[in-house]
Amino acid sequence: MVNIVIFGPPGSGKGTQSEKMIEKYGFAHISTGDILRNEIKAETDLGKTAKSFIDKGELVPDDTIIGMLEKKLESLQNVDGVIFDGFPRTVEQAKALKKMLQKRGGEVNVMLNLEVKRQELIDRLVKRGQVSGRSDDNPETIEKRINVYEEQTAPVIDFYKKEGTYRPISGEGEIDDIFGRICEVIDSVK
């Protein structure tokens, strides 16, 4: 089984590229953002707690995210691979993911880091907010989310560099060109 962490700041195209990987490779997709949005929509206790953090542009606490992910991993059966989208976002989450996968006889095969310039991220997110109506896609929250990403999640890159699984991918340009770069890396680790 191939385990892929897709990484990058808000607006870098993780969701779009994950959809293309699912279509081509048949991988399962675990998006912490999707899980959280579903919990918020269902107005569960977890959803209400998560919303309070998300609306301020802050990260949902590690223990909450790790518990959700463990539950989701247990529900997956007979898959060729898993794409972890939006997780890990901290070094503690990266360590927790490593332990979860080791318990199942697996490991992170590759961490794909989508690299996009800051202004391009802002432009993409403002546009997405106009289309989707997502409450966290407004200029003030976008700036905060990018800052939080840079401060709190960038150390995860160093973790995966030390693990030897880090691969930078230019996340700018045409969607299919970006996907081509991703496929080259995936095909080299399969």
N, C-alpha and C positions, 0 to 999 in steps of 0.2 A: 504494500500500500504506500502511495506517495502522499506525504503530508507537506502542504505548502502554506507558508504564512505570506499573505499579500499585505504589504505595508506601504504607508505613505500618508501625507497630511490630508486633512479634509479637502475633498474636491479633486484628488489626484487621479480618480478613475478606478478605484478598487472595485466598486460594485459592478461597473460596466465590464471591466476585464474579467472579473470572476464569472459573470454570466457567459462570456465567450469561452472560458476554460471549461465550465460545466457542459456547455454544448459540444465542444470538441472532444473532451476527455471523459466525460461522464462522472466527474468528481462530485462528491457531496460538498455542500457549501454551508459553512457556519459563520453567519454574520451576527456579531454581537449587537450591531445597530438594529438589524431587523428584529432580533429577539426582543430587544428593549422596546422598540416601537410597537411591537405586538402587545407587550405587557402594558404599555402606556395606553394603547387603544382599548384594551380590555379593562382598563382601570383597576388592575390588581394592585396589591400593596407594593409589590416590587416595582410596578409601573409608576406608581405615584412617587415613590422614593427616587427612582431613576429620573423621572421628569424634573424633579426639583434640582438635580445636578445638571442635567442636559440643558435646561432653559437658561442656566447661568453660564453655559459653555465649559463646565467642569467635567472631569472624568467621574464615572460611577465607581464607587469603591471596589477594590480588588476582590474582596471576599464575595461580594454579590455577583460579580462577573464570573469568577472562577466556578462558583456553585452552578450557575446557569450553564456554563460550558461543559462541565462534567456530566450534567444531566443530558445535554444534547448529544455528546459523544456516545453515551451509553445507548442512546436510541438508534444509532446508525448500525446497519447490518449489511454485509456483503457489498462494500463500496471499494472502488479501485483507488480512491484517494480522497483527501479532504482538503478544502481550501479554508483556512482560518482568516477571516476578513474582519478587521477591527480588533483583533486579539492576537498577540498580547500588545498591550499599550504601555506596560511598565516592565522593568526587569523582573520584579516579583512574579508578574503574570507569565513572563517567558520561562522562568524557573518552574512554575506550577504546570505549564503546558508540557515542558520536558518530562516532568514526573508522570503526568497523566498518560503521555504517549509511551513512556518506558514501561508502565504497568501493563500496557496492551502490546508490548513487544515492538513498538514503533519509535520513530524519531521525526523531527522536522528535517525534511530532505533539502528544502531550499526556502530562503526568505527573500521574496521579491520586493525590492524597495522602489516604488514609483516616485521618481524625482520630477517635480514641477516647480517652476519659479513662483514666488509668492503672489505677484500681481495676477498671474494666470489662474491661480487657485481662487483668489477673491472674485475675479470675473466669472469663473465657472459657477461658484457657489451662489452669487447674487442671481445669476441667470436661473439656476436650479430652483432657488427659492421662489422666483416669480412664477415658475411653471408648476412646482409641486406644492407650494404653500407650506413647506416645512418651517416650523417656528424657529429653528436654529440657523436658518439660512438668511440672516439679516446682517448688514454690514458690521454692526457693533459686536454681535456674537461671533461672526466669522473671524474677525481679528483676534478675539479672545481664544477661539478654538485653535487657530493656527499657532498662537503664542503658547498655549498649553501643550500642543503637540510638540513644538520645538523644545520646550523646557522639560517635559515629563516623559515623552516617548522616544526622543532621539537617543537616549542611553540604550534603548533596546537594540539599536543598530550595532552598537559596540558589542553587545552580548552575542549577536549572531555572527559578527565578524570573528570573534574569538572561537565560536562554534565551527567556523569554516563554511557556513551555509548562506552567508549574505551575498546577494547579487543585485547591484544597482541597475535599474531599468529607466531609460528616459521615458517619462510619462507625458511628453509633449508631442504634438503632431497628430496625424490621422489615427483614429481608433484602431484600424486594422494594422497599421505599421507598428503601433505599440504592442498589439497582440502578437505580431510576428516575432518581436524581440522576446516576449515572454515565452512563446512556444519553443524557441531555440534553447532557452535555459531549461524548461521543463523536460524537453526531449533528451537533454544531456544528463539529467539526474534520474530518469525513469529506469 
